[in-house]
Amino acid sequence: MGGYKVGKIALVVVIVMAMTYLIYGTFFKEGPRFGVGAKPASARISTDPLETGLDQILINLSKGPYSFLKAEIAVKAGNRAAKAEVDRLREPLRRLVLHIASAEDGDVLATPQGKEQFKERIKQEARQQLGLELEGVYFQNFVLAR
């Protein structure tokens, strides 16, 4: 009878430990994924010190069969001073990207050439409107939806 109780207690301890590990590993090990203290998906840390991630965008496209664009965009500055300026103007740059994306044709964005043209337009408009010299524009996720 005593061995049965010890076995039952051991089983409960194992289950509690497994549940604790699952909860800890799923929600807290790399920081919370949602709720208080959660970082947006685009807050992933780049290994490039000159790269700045913009928040995820979700925008209605103006024409074409695709109605929505969901993307995570990062931009790369040419040097540390330019990176500091990009970081300072991050929110206006994000709004500029949203404005540019809203005028795009989904059919064109669905092609590799269209994506490259979109990147070049972002670089050109950032230079003209914000005075930012961007070395590169990168898509971490790029999803077109109807």
DSSP file (Angstrom, degrees, kcal/mol; ACC not computed):
  #  RESIDUE AA STRUCTURE BP1 BP2  ACC     N-H-->O    O-->H-N    N-H-->O    O-->H-N    TCO  KAPPA ALPHA  PHI   PSI    X-CA   Y-CA   Z-CA
    1    1 A M     >        0   0    0      0, 0.0     4,-1.5     0, 0.0     5,-0.1   0.000 360.0 360.0 360.0 -39.2    0.0    0.0    0.0
    2    2 A G  H  >  +     0   0    0      1,-0.2     4,-1.9     2,-0.2     5,-0.1   0.860 360.0  53.1 -66.2 -36.6    2.9    2.4    0.8
    3    3 A G  H  > S+     0   0    0      1,-0.2     4,-2.2     2,-0.2    -1,-0.2   0.839 105.0  55.5 -66.8 -33.2    4.5    1.7   -2.6
    4    4 A Y  H  > S+     0   0    0      2,-0.2     4,-2.1     1,-0.2    -1,-0.2   0.906 108.3  47.3 -65.1 -42.9    1.3    2.6   -4.3
    5    5 A K  H  X S+     0   0    0     -4,-1.5     4,-2.6     2,-0.2    -2,-0.2   0.902 111.5  50.6 -66.3 -41.5    1.1    6.0   -2.6
    6    6 A V  H  X S+     0   0    0     -4,-1.9     4,-2.6     1,-0.2    -2,-0.2   0.908 111.3  49.1 -63.0 -41.7    4.8    6.8   -3.5
    7    7 A G  H  X S+     0   0    0     -4,-2.2     4,-2.2     2,-0.2    -1,-0.2   0.898 111.4  49.0 -63.6 -41.3    4.2    5.8   -7.1
    8    8 A K  H  X S+     0   0    0     -4,-2.1     4,-2.2     2,-0.2    -2,-0.2   0.913 112.5  47.5 -65.2 -43.6    1.1    8.1   -7.2
    9    9 A I  H  X S+     0   0    0     -4,-2.6     4,-2.6     2,-0.2    -2,-0.2   0.910 111.5  51.2 -64.0 -43.1    3.0   11.0   -5.7
   10   10 A A  H  X S+     0   0    0     -4,-2.6     4,-2.4     1,-0.2    -2,-0.2   0.895 109.5  50.5 -61.8 -40.3    5.9   10.5   -8.1
   11   11 A L  H  X S+     0   0    0     -4,-2.2     4,-2.4     2,-0.2    -1,-0.2   0.914 110.8  48.4 -64.1 -43.6    3.5   10.5  -11.1
   12   12 A V  H  X S+     0   0    0     -4,-2.2     4,-2.6     2,-0.2    -2,-0.2   0.911 111.5  50.2 -62.8 -42.5    1.9   13.7   -9.9
   13   13 A V  H  X S+     0   0    0     -4,-2.6     4,-2.5     2,-0.2    -2,-0.2   0.915 111.1  49.0 -62.5 -43.3    5.3   15.3   -9.4
   14   14 A V  H  X S+     0   0    0     -4,-2.4     4,-2.5     2,-0.2    -2,-0.2   0.910 112.3  48.2 -63.1 -43.0    6.4   14.2  -12.9
   15   15 A I  H  X S+     0   0    0     -4,-2.4     4,-2.6     2,-0.2    -2,-0.2   0.921 112.5  48.3 -64.8 -43.8    3.2   15.6  -14.4
   16   16 A V  H  X S+     0   0    0     -4,-2.6     4,-2.5     2,-0.2    -2,-0.2   0.911 112.9  48.4 -63.0 -42.4    3.6   18.9  -12.6
   17   17 A M  H  X S+     0   0    0     -4,-2.5     4,-2.5     2,-0.2    -2,-0.2   0.911 111.8  49.4 -64.7 -41.9    7.2   19.2  -13.7
   18   18 A A  H  X S+     0   0    0     -4,-2.5     4,-2.5     2,-0.2    -2,-0.2   0.921 112.5  47.3 -63.8 -44.1    6.3   18.4  -17.3
   19   19 A M  H  X S+     0   0    0     -4,-2.6     4,-2.7     2,-0.2     5,-0.2   0.908 111.6  51.0 -64.2 -41.8    3.5   21.0  -17.3
   20   20 A T  H  X S+     0   0    0     -4,-2.5     4,-2.9     1,-0.2     5,-0.2   0.925 111.4  47.8 -61.2 -44.9    5.8   23.6  -15.7
   21   21 A Y  H  X S+     0   0    0     -4,-2.5     4,-3.2     2,-0.2     5,-0.3   0.920 112.2  49.0 -62.7 -44.1    8.4   23.0  -18.3
   22   22 A L  H  X S+     0   0    0     -4,-2.5     4,-2.2     2,-0.2     5,-0.2   0.921 115.1  44.0 -62.1 -44.2    5.9   23.2  -21.2
   23   23 A I  H  X>S+     0   0    0     -4,-2.7     4,-2.5     2,-0.2     5,-0.6   0.939 118.0  44.2 -66.9 -46.7    4.5   26.5  -19.8
   24   24 A Y  I  X>S+     0   0    0     -4,-2.9     5,-2.1    -5,-0.2     4,-1.8   0.946 117.3  44.9 -62.9 -49.0    7.9   27.9  -19.1
   25   25 A G  I  <5S+     0   0    0     -4,-3.2     5,-0.3    -5,-0.2    -1,-0.2   0.847 118.6  42.8 -66.1 -35.3    9.4   26.8  -22.4
   26   26 A T  I  <5S+     0   0    0     -4,-2.2    -2,-0.2    -5,-0.3    -1,-0.2   0.898 129.5  18.5 -79.6 -41.7    6.4   27.9  -24.5
   27   27 A F  I  <5S+     0   0    0     -4,-2.5     6,-0.2    -5,-0.2    -3,-0.2   0.773 131.9  22.7-105.8 -28.8    5.6   31.3  -22.9
   28   28 A F  I ><<S+     0   0    0     -4,-1.8     3,-1.3    -5,-0.6    -3,-0.2   0.661  91.8  84.7-120.2 -18.2    8.5   32.6  -21.0
   29   29 A K  T 3 <S+     0   0    0     -5,-2.1    -4,-0.1     1,-0.3    -3,-0.1   0.912 112.2  21.9 -58.3 -46.4   11.8   31.1  -22.1
   30   30 A E  T 3  S-     0   0    0      1,-0.5    -1,-0.3    -5,-0.3    -2,-0.1   0.077 132.2 -82.0-105.3  22.3   12.3   33.6  -25.0
   31   31 A G    <   -     0   0    0     -3,-1.3    -1,-0.5     7,-0.1    -2,-0.1  -0.027  68.9 -49.9  92.6 157.7   10.0   36.2  -23.5
   32   32 A P        -     0   0    0      0, 0.0     7,-0.8     0, 0.0    -4,-0.1  -0.351  40.5-154.5 -65.3 143.1    6.3   36.3  -23.7
   33   33 A R  S    S+     0   0    0     -6,-0.2     2,-0.3     5,-0.2     4,-0.1   0.586  77.4  10.7 -93.9 -13.1    4.8   35.9  -27.2
   34   34 A F  S    S+     0   0    0     -7,-0.2    -1,-0.2     2,-0.1     2,-0.1  -0.974 104.1  31.8-155.6 164.0    1.6   37.7  -26.4
   35   35 A G  S >  S+     0   0    0     -2,-0.3     3,-1.9    -3,-0.1     2,-0.1  -0.459 104.9   4.8  85.5-159.5    0.1   39.9  -23.7
   36   36 A V  T 3  S+     0   0    0      1,-0.3    -2,-0.1    -2,-0.1     3,-0.1  -0.394 135.9  12.3 -64.7 129.1    2.1   42.2  -21.4
   37   37 A G  T 3  S+     0   0    0      1,-0.3    -1,-0.3    -2,-0.1     2,-0.1   0.422  90.9 142.4  86.1  -1.2    5.7   42.4  -22.4
   38   38 A A    <   -     0   0    0     -3,-1.9    -1,-0.3    -7,-0.1    -5,-0.2  -0.471  42.8-140.5 -74.1 144.5    5.2   40.7  -25.7
   39   39 A K        -     0   0    0     -7,-0.8    -1,-0.0    -2,-0.1     5,-0.0  -0.808  24.3-105.9-100.8 145.0    7.3   41.9  -28.7
   40   40 A P    >   -     0   0    0      0, 0.0     3,-2.5     0, 0.0    -1,-0.1  -0.282  34.2-107.0 -65.1 158.4    5.8   42.2  -32.1
   41   41 A A  G >  S+     0   0    0      1,-0.3     3,-0.8     2,-0.1    31,-0.0   0.829 120.2  58.9 -55.5 -33.1    6.9   39.5  -34.6
   42   42 A S  G 3  S+     0   0    0      1,-0.3    -1,-0.3    11,-0.0    11,-0.1   0.518  81.8  85.9 -77.1  -2.8    8.9   42.1  -36.4
   43   43 A A  G <   +     0   0    0     -3,-2.5    -1,-0.3     2,-0.1    -2,-0.1   0.240  58.4 136.4 -82.9  16.0   10.9   42.8  -33.3
   44   44 A R    <   -     0   0    0     -3,-0.8     2,-0.5     1,-0.1     9,-0.1  -0.354  61.0-113.9 -60.5 144.6   13.3   40.0  -34.1
   45   45 A I        -     0   0    0      7,-0.1     2,-0.2     2,-0.0    -1,-0.1  -0.708  25.9-143.6 -89.5 127.9   16.8   41.0  -33.6
   46   46 A S        -     0   0    0     -2,-0.5     7,-0.0     5,-0.2     5,-0.0  -0.555  10.4-140.7 -85.1 152.3   19.0   41.2  -36.7
   47   47 A T  S    S+     0   0    0     -2,-0.2    -1,-0.1     3,-0.0    -2,-0.0   0.593  84.3  87.4 -85.5 -11.8   22.6   40.2  -36.6
   48   48 A D    >   -     0   0    0      1,-0.1     3,-1.7     2,-0.0    -2,-0.2  -0.797  68.7-154.7 -89.8 117.6   23.5   43.1  -38.8
   49   49 A P  T 3  S+     0   0    0      0, 0.0    -1,-0.1     0, 0.0    -3,-0.0   0.668  93.2  54.9 -67.7 -14.1   24.2   46.2  -36.7
   50   50 A L  T 3  S+     0   0    0     27,-0.1    27,-2.6    28,-0.1     2,-0.4   0.377  89.8  96.8 -98.1   4.1   23.2   48.5  -39.6
   51   51 A E  E <   -A   76   0A   0     -3,-1.7     2,-0.4    25,-0.2    25,-0.2  -0.761  51.9-167.6 -99.7 140.2   19.8   46.9  -40.1
   52   52 A T  E     -A   75   0A   0     23,-3.0    23,-2.7    -2,-0.4     2,-0.4  -0.992  13.5-142.1-126.0 125.2   16.5   48.3  -38.7
   53   53 A G  E     -A   74   0A   0     -2,-0.4     2,-0.3    21,-0.2    21,-0.3  -0.692  11.2-147.7 -86.3 136.9   13.3   46.3  -38.7
   54   54 A L        -     0   0    0     19,-3.2    19,-0.4    -2,-0.4     3,-0.1  -0.708  33.3 -92.3 -95.1 154.0   10.0   48.1  -39.3
   55   55 A D        -     0   0    0     -2,-0.3    18,-0.3     1,-0.1    -1,-0.1  -0.241  56.4 -82.3 -61.0 155.5    6.9   46.9  -37.7
   56   56 A Q        -     0   0    0     16,-0.1     2,-0.4     1,-0.1    16,-0.2  -0.308  48.6-146.1 -57.6 138.2    4.8   44.4  -39.7
   57   57 A I  E     -B   71   0A   0     14,-3.1    14,-2.1    -3,-0.1     2,-0.4  -0.869  18.6-176.1-110.8 147.2    2.5   46.1  -42.2
   58   58 A L  E     +B   70   0A   0     -2,-0.4     2,-0.3    12,-0.2    12,-0.2  -0.948  22.9 165.1-137.6 115.8   -0.9   45.0  -43.3
   59   59 A I  E     -B   69   0A   0     10,-2.4    10,-2.2    -2,-0.4     2,-0.4  -0.964  39.9-116.9-139.4 147.6   -2.3   47.2  -46.1
   60   60 A N  E     -B   68   0A   0     -2,-0.3     8,-0.3     8,-0.2     2,-0.2  -0.702  35.6-133.9 -78.8 131.7   -5.1   47.2  -48.7
   61   61 A L        -     0   0    0      6,-2.7    41,-0.2    -2,-0.4    42,-0.1  -0.599   6.8-132.8 -86.7 151.5   -3.6   47.3  -52.2
   62   62 A S  S    S-     0   0    0     42,-1.0     2,-0.3    40,-0.4    43,-0.2   0.833  76.5  -1.6 -76.6 -32.6   -5.1   49.8  -54.7
   63   63 A K  B    S+d  105   0B   0     41,-1.1    43,-2.6     3,-0.1     3,-0.2  -0.945  86.8  61.7-153.2 171.1   -5.5   47.4  -57.7
   64   64 A G  S    S-     0   0    0     -2,-0.3    -3,-0.1    41,-0.2    40,-0.0  -0.257  90.7 -65.0  96.0 173.5   -5.0   43.9  -59.0
   65   65 A P  S    S+     0   0    0      0, 0.0     2,-0.5     0, 0.0    -1,-0.2   0.713 112.4  81.1 -73.4 -19.7   -6.5   40.6  -57.9
   66   66 A Y        -     0   0    0     -3,-0.2    40,-0.4     1,-0.1    80,-0.3  -0.752  55.8-175.1 -89.4 131.8   -4.7   40.7  -54.5
   67   67 A S        +     0   0    0     78,-1.8    -6,-2.7    -2,-0.5     2,-0.3   0.751  62.5  39.5 -95.4 -28.1   -6.4   42.9  -52.0
   68   68 A F  E     -BC  60 145A   0     77,-2.5    77,-2.2    -8,-0.3     2,-0.4  -0.928  53.9-161.4-131.2 148.4   -4.0   42.7  -49.1
   69   69 A L  E     -BC  59 144A   0    -10,-2.2   -10,-2.4    -2,-0.3     2,-0.5  -0.998   8.6-175.8-124.3 127.3   -0.2   42.8  -48.5
   70   70 A K  E     +BC  58 143A   0     73,-2.8    73,-3.0    -2,-0.4     2,-0.3  -0.991  22.2 155.1-120.9 122.6    1.2   41.6  -45.2
   71   71 A A  E     -BC  57 142A   0    -14,-2.1   -14,-3.1    -2,-0.5     2,-0.5  -0.993  41.4-143.3-149.2 151.9    5.0   42.1  -44.9
   72   72 A E  E     - C   0 141A   0     69,-1.8    68,-3.1    -2,-0.3    69,-1.0  -0.987  32.1-169.2-112.5 123.0    7.8   42.5  -42.4
   73   73 A I  E     - C   0 139A   0     -2,-0.5   -19,-3.2   -19,-0.4     2,-0.4  -0.913  12.0-172.9-120.4 139.3   10.3   44.9  -43.8
   74   74 A A  E     -AC  53 138A   0     64,-2.7    64,-3.4    -2,-0.4     2,-0.3  -0.958   8.8-155.4-125.5 148.6   13.8   45.7  -42.7
   75   75 A V  E     -AC  52 137A   0    -23,-2.7   -23,-3.0    -2,-0.4     2,-0.5  -0.927   6.0-144.8-123.3 149.9   16.1   48.5  -44.0
   76   76 A K  E     -AC  51 136A   0     60,-2.8    59,-2.8    -2,-0.3    60,-1.4  -0.956   8.6-150.7-119.0 131.2   19.8   48.7  -44.0
   77   77 A A  E     - C   0 134A   0    -27,-2.6    57,-0.1    -2,-0.5   -27,-0.1  -0.531  20.4-124.9 -91.5 162.9   21.8   51.9  -43.6
   78   78 A G  S    S-     0   0    0     55,-0.7     2,-0.3    -2,-0.2    -1,-0.1   0.772  84.4  -2.6 -81.1 -27.0   25.3   52.5  -45.0
   79   79 A N  S  > S-     0   0    0    -29,-0.1     4,-2.2     1,-0.1     5,-0.1  -0.902  82.6 -86.5-153.8 179.7   27.0   53.4  -41.8
   80   80 A R  H  > S+     0   0    0     -2,-0.3     4,-2.2     1,-0.2     5,-0.1   0.866 123.0  51.6 -65.5 -37.2   26.4   54.0  -38.0
   81   81 A A  H  > S+     0   0    0      2,-0.2     4,-1.7     1,-0.2    -1,-0.2   0.920 112.2  46.4 -65.9 -42.3   25.4   57.7  -38.5
   82   82 A A  H  > S+     0   0    0      1,-0.2     4,-2.4     2,-0.2    -2,-0.2   0.861 110.1  54.8 -66.4 -35.3   22.9   56.8  -41.1
   83   83 A K  H  X S+     0   0    0     -4,-2.2     4,-2.7     2,-0.2    -2,-0.2   0.907 106.1  51.2 -63.8 -42.0   21.6   53.9  -38.9
   84   84 A A  H  X S+     0   0    0     -4,-2.2     4,-2.1     1,-0.2    -1,-0.2   0.888 110.9  48.8 -62.4 -38.5   21.0   56.4  -36.1
   85   85 A E  H  X S+     0   0    0     -4,-1.7     4,-2.0     2,-0.2    -2,-0.2   0.895 110.5  50.3 -68.9 -39.8   19.1   58.6  -38.5
   86   86 A V  H  < S+     0   0    0     -4,-2.4    -2,-0.2     2,-0.2     7,-0.2   0.923 111.1  49.3 -62.1 -44.1   17.0   55.7  -39.7
   87   87 A D  H >< S+     0   0    0     -4,-2.7     3,-1.0     1,-0.2     4,-0.2   0.895 111.1  49.9 -62.1 -39.6   16.2   54.7  -36.1
   88   88 A R  H 3< S+     0   0    0     -4,-2.1     3,-0.3     1,-0.2    -1,-0.2   0.859 118.9  37.6 -66.5 -35.6   15.2   58.3  -35.3
   89   89 A L  T 3X S+     0   0    0     -4,-2.0     4,-2.4     1,-0.2    -1,-0.2   0.060  81.1 119.7-104.0  23.7   12.9   58.4  -38.4
   90   90 A R  H <> S+     0   0    0     -3,-1.0     4,-2.3     1,-0.2    -1,-0.2   0.901  75.1  46.5 -57.8 -46.0   11.7   54.9  -38.0
   91   91 A E  H  > S+     0   0    0     -3,-0.3     4,-2.4    -4,-0.2    -1,-0.2   0.932 113.6  46.6 -69.0 -45.7    8.0   55.8  -37.6
   92   92 A P  H  > S+     0   0    0      0, 0.0     4,-2.1     0, 0.0    -1,-0.2   0.884 113.0  52.0 -61.2 -34.8    7.9   58.3  -40.5
   93   93 A L  H  X S+     0   0    0     -4,-2.4     4,-2.4     2,-0.2    -2,-0.2   0.911 108.5  50.2 -65.5 -41.7    9.7   55.7  -42.7
   94   94 A R  H  X S+     0   0    0     -4,-2.3     4,-2.3     1,-0.2    -1,-0.2   0.917 110.8  48.8 -61.8 -43.5    7.1   53.1  -41.7
   95   95 A R  H  X S+     0   0    0     -4,-2.4     4,-2.3     1,-0.2    -1,-0.2   0.878 109.9  52.6 -63.8 -36.9    4.3   55.5  -42.7
   96   96 A L  H  X S+     0   0    0     -4,-2.1     4,-2.6     2,-0.2    -2,-0.2   0.913 108.4  50.1 -63.4 -43.2    6.1   56.2  -46.0
   97   97 A V  H  X S+     0   0    0     -4,-2.4     4,-2.8     1,-0.2    -2,-0.2   0.909 110.3  50.4 -61.8 -42.5    6.3   52.5  -46.7
   98   98 A L  H  X S+     0   0    0     -4,-2.3     4,-2.1     2,-0.2    -1,-0.2   0.908 110.7  49.6 -61.4 -42.1    2.6   52.1  -46.0
   99   99 A H  H  X S+     0   0    0     -4,-2.3     4,-0.7     2,-0.2    -2,-0.2   0.922 113.2  45.8 -63.4 -44.7    1.8   55.0  -48.3
  100  100 A I  H >< S+     0   0    0     -4,-2.6     3,-1.0     1,-0.2     4,-0.3   0.930 112.9  50.4 -63.8 -45.8    3.9   53.5  -51.1
  101  101 A A  H >< S+     0   0    0     -4,-2.8     3,-1.5     1,-0.3   -39,-0.4   0.852 101.6  61.8 -63.5 -35.4    2.4   50.0  -50.6
  102  102 A S  H 3< S+     0   0    0     -4,-2.1   -40,-0.4     1,-0.3    -1,-0.3   0.744 104.6  49.1 -65.6 -21.3   -1.2   51.3  -50.7
  103  103 A A  T << S+     0   0    0     -3,-1.0    -1,-0.3    -4,-0.7    -2,-0.2   0.446  91.4 109.1 -94.6  -1.2   -0.6   52.5  -54.3
  104  104 A E    <   -     0   0    0     -3,-1.5   -41,-1.1    -4,-0.3   -42,-1.0  -0.368  69.2-122.5 -80.7 155.8    0.9   49.3  -55.5
  105  105 A D  B  >  -d   63   0B   0    -43,-0.2     4,-2.3     1,-0.1     3,-0.3  -0.852  13.1-144.2 -94.8 125.0   -0.7   46.8  -57.9
  106  106 A G  H  > S+     0   0    0    -43,-2.6     4,-1.2    -2,-0.5   -42,-0.2   0.836  99.1  57.6 -59.7 -35.1   -0.9   43.3  -56.4
  107  107 A D  H  4 S+     0   0    0      1,-0.2     4,-0.2     2,-0.2    -1,-0.2   0.911 109.5  44.6 -61.4 -42.3   -0.2   41.7  -59.8
  108  108 A V  H >4 S+     0   0    0     -3,-0.3     3,-1.7     1,-0.2     6,-0.5   0.915 110.7  53.6 -69.0 -43.3    3.1   43.5  -60.1
  109  109 A L  H 3< S+     0   0    0     -4,-2.3    -1,-0.2     1,-0.3    -2,-0.2   0.722  97.2  67.8 -65.0 -19.9    4.1   42.8  -56.5
  110  110 A A  T 3< S+     0   0    0     -4,-1.2    -1,-0.3    -3,-0.2    -2,-0.2   0.618  92.2  74.4 -75.1 -11.3    3.5   39.1  -57.1
  111  111 A T  S <> S-     0   0    0     -3,-1.7     4,-2.0    -4,-0.2     5,-0.2  -0.703  86.6-123.3-101.6 153.7    6.5   39.0  -59.4
  112  112 A P  H  > S+     0   0    0      0, 0.0     4,-2.0     0, 0.0     5,-0.1   0.894 115.4  51.7 -59.2 -39.4   10.2   39.1  -58.5
  113  113 A Q  H  > S+     0   0    0      1,-0.2     4,-2.4     2,-0.2     5,-0.2   0.895 107.7  52.7 -65.0 -38.7   10.7   42.2  -60.6
  114  114 A G  H  > S+     0   0    0     -6,-0.5     4,-2.2     2,-0.2    -1,-0.2   0.885 108.0  50.3 -63.5 -39.6    7.7   43.9  -58.9
  115  115 A K  H  X S+     0   0    0     -4,-2.0     4,-2.2    -7,-0.2    -1,-0.2   0.908 111.0  49.0 -64.7 -41.2    9.2   43.2  -55.5
  116  116 A E  H  X S+     0   0    0     -4,-2.0     4,-2.4     2,-0.2    -2,-0.2   0.897 110.8  50.0 -65.7 -39.8   12.5   44.7  -56.6
  117  117 A Q  H  X S+     0   0    0     -4,-2.4     4,-2.4     2,-0.2    -1,-0.2   0.894 109.4  52.5 -63.5 -39.5   10.8   47.8  -58.1
  118  118 A F  H  X S+     0   0    0     -4,-2.2     4,-2.1     2,-0.2    -2,-0.2   0.916 109.6  48.7 -61.7 -44.5    8.9   48.1  -54.7
  119  119 A K  H  X S+     0   0    0     -4,-2.2     4,-2.3     1,-0.2    -2,-0.2   0.923 111.8  49.0 -60.8 -45.4   12.2   48.0  -52.8
  120  120 A E  H  X S+     0   0    0     -4,-2.4     4,-2.6     1,-0.2    -2,-0.2   0.878 109.4  52.2 -64.5 -37.8   13.7   50.6  -55.2
  121  121 A R  H  X S+     0   0    0     -4,-2.4     4,-2.9     2,-0.2     5,-0.3   0.898 108.4  51.3 -65.6 -39.2   10.7   52.9  -54.8
  122  122 A I  H  X S+     0   0    0     -4,-2.1     4,-2.4     2,-0.2    -2,-0.2   0.939 112.5  46.1 -61.2 -46.5   11.1   52.7  -51.0
  123  123 A K  H  X S+     0   0    0     -4,-2.3     4,-1.8     2,-0.2    11,-0.3   0.913 115.0  47.1 -62.5 -43.4   14.7   53.6  -51.2
  124  124 A Q  H  X S+     0   0    0     -4,-2.6     4,-2.5     2,-0.2    -2,-0.2   0.931 114.8  44.5 -65.4 -47.3   14.0   56.5  -53.7
  125  125 A E  H  X>S+     0   0    0     -4,-2.9     4,-3.1     1,-0.2     5,-0.6   0.862 110.9  54.5 -67.9 -35.6   11.1   58.0  -51.7
  126  126 A A  I  X>S+     0   0    0     -4,-2.4     6,-2.2    -5,-0.3     4,-1.3   0.886 111.8  45.7 -63.7 -37.9   13.0   57.6  -48.4
  127  127 A R  I  X5S+     0   0    0     -4,-1.8     4,-0.7     4,-0.3    -2,-0.2   0.934 119.3  40.0 -68.8 -46.6   15.9   59.6  -49.9
  128  128 A Q  I  <5S+     0   0    0     -4,-2.5    -2,-0.2     2,-0.1    -3,-0.2   0.916 127.5  28.8 -71.6 -44.2   13.6   62.3  -51.4
  129  129 A Q  I  <5S+     0   0    0     -4,-3.1    -3,-0.2    -5,-0.2    -2,-0.1   0.815 135.8  21.8 -91.4 -31.9   11.1   62.7  -48.6
  130  130 A L  I  <<S-     0   0    0     -4,-1.3    -3,-0.2    -5,-0.6    -2,-0.1   0.513  94.6-121.3-115.2  -7.9   13.1   61.9  -45.5
  131  131 A G     << +     0   0    0     -4,-0.7     2,-0.5    -5,-0.6    -4,-0.3   0.752  61.6 146.8  72.9  23.3   16.7   62.4  -46.6
  132  132 A L        -     0   0    0     -6,-2.2     2,-0.8    -7,-0.1    -1,-0.2  -0.803  41.7-151.2 -97.9 131.2   17.6   58.8  -45.7
  133  133 A E        -     0   0    0     -2,-0.5   -55,-0.7    -3,-0.1     2,-0.5  -0.876  18.9-167.2 -98.4 105.2   20.2   56.9  -47.8
  134  134 A L  E     -C   77   0A   0     -2,-0.8   -57,-0.2   -11,-0.3     3,-0.1  -0.812  16.8-165.5 -97.2 130.2   19.2   53.3  -47.5
  135  135 A E  E    S-     0   0A   0    -59,-2.8     2,-0.3    -2,-0.5   -58,-0.2   0.829  73.2  -0.3 -79.1 -33.9   21.6   50.7  -48.7
  136  136 A G  E     -C   76   0A   0    -60,-1.4   -60,-2.8     2,-0.0     2,-0.4  -0.996  51.0-150.1-155.8 156.4   19.1   47.9  -48.8
  137  137 A V  E     -C   75   0A   0     -2,-0.3     2,-0.4   -62,-0.2   -62,-0.2  -1.000  24.5-169.9-127.9 128.4   15.4   47.0  -48.2
  138  138 A Y  E     -C   74   0A   0    -64,-3.4   -64,-2.7    -2,-0.4     2,-0.6  -0.940  17.3-144.4-125.5 141.7   14.7   43.4  -47.1
  139  139 A F  E     +C   73   0A   0     -2,-0.4   -66,-0.2   -66,-0.2     3,-0.2  -0.919  14.4 178.7-102.4 122.1   11.5   41.4  -46.8
  140  140 A Q  E    S+     0   0A   0    -68,-3.1     2,-0.3    -2,-0.6    -1,-0.2   0.797  82.2   7.4 -88.2 -33.7   11.4   39.0  -43.9
  141  141 A N  E     -C   72   0A   0    -69,-1.0   -69,-1.8     2,-0.0    -1,-0.4  -0.981  66.5-179.6-141.3 145.4    7.8   37.9  -44.8
  142  142 A F  E     +C   71   0A   0     -2,-0.3     2,-0.5   -71,-0.2   -71,-0.2  -0.825   9.3 170.5-151.6 106.2    5.9   38.9  -47.8
  143  143 A V  E     -C   70   0A   0    -73,-3.0   -73,-2.8    -2,-0.3     2,-0.4  -0.976  15.2-164.2-126.9 126.6    2.3   37.6  -48.2
  144  144 A L  E     -C   69   0A   0     -2,-0.5     2,-0.3   -75,-0.2   -75,-0.2  -0.905  16.5-176.7-104.9 136.7   -0.3   38.7  -50.8
  145  145 A A  E      C   68   0A   0    -77,-2.2   -77,-2.5    -2,-0.4   -78,-1.8  -0.953 360.0 360.0-135.1 153.5   -3.9   37.7  -50.2
  146  146 A R              0   0    0     -2,-0.3    -1,-0.1   -80,-0.3    -2,-0.0   0.432 360.0 360.0 -87.3 360.0   -7.2   38.1  -52.0
